[in-house]
Amino acid sequence: MFLVQSYKYDMNIVAAGIIQVLFNTIILVLVTYFYFHEDLTSLQVAGVILGIISIYLIK
């Protein structure tokens, strides 16, 4: 659905796809941490932070 909405705002389809994958990954990490109570390694935390920064830079 996000990809369809990206056409309304003249967003590049490649950027929209990357943002969708990053959002899915971040949501899965948050569910894993809060619902399943799994500990995150420092590498995983760094990856989430870099993913959030990359979303900001893509827009």
N, C-alpha and C positions, 0 to 999 in steps of 0.2 A: 504494500500500500504506500509505503514511503517513496518508492521509486515513481509511482504514479503522481504523487503530490509534487515531486521535484520538477516535473514538467511545467507545472503552473508558474513556478518562480524562476524559470530559465536557468536552473541549476544543471551543471554538467552531470550526465548520467554516470560517469565513472566516479565522480566525487560522491554522488548520492549512494552508489553501491558500497563504497568504502565506509561511508558514515553508517550505513545500515549494518554492515559487518561489525564495526566497532561498537555500536550500541548493543547488538546481540551479545557480543563477547563480554562487555561490561555488565550487562544484566545477568548473564550466567555466572560471572564471578561473584556478584553480590548475592545471588540466590544461594550459591555454594557456601558463601561465608555465613550468611545470616540464617538460612534454613537448615542446612546440613551441619553447621558449626565446624566446618573445615578450616584449618589454619592456612593462611596465605604466606608463601615464602616472600622474601624481599624482592626476588626477581619478578614474581607475579604482581606485587604491588607496584613495582617500577613500570611494568608493562601496562597496567591500568592507567597510571598517571601519564605515561607517554601517549596512550590512546586518547585520553581526554584532551591533552595538548594538541594532538594531531587533528582532532575534530575542530578545535578552535582555529588552527592554522589553515585548514581546508576551506572553511567558510570565509 
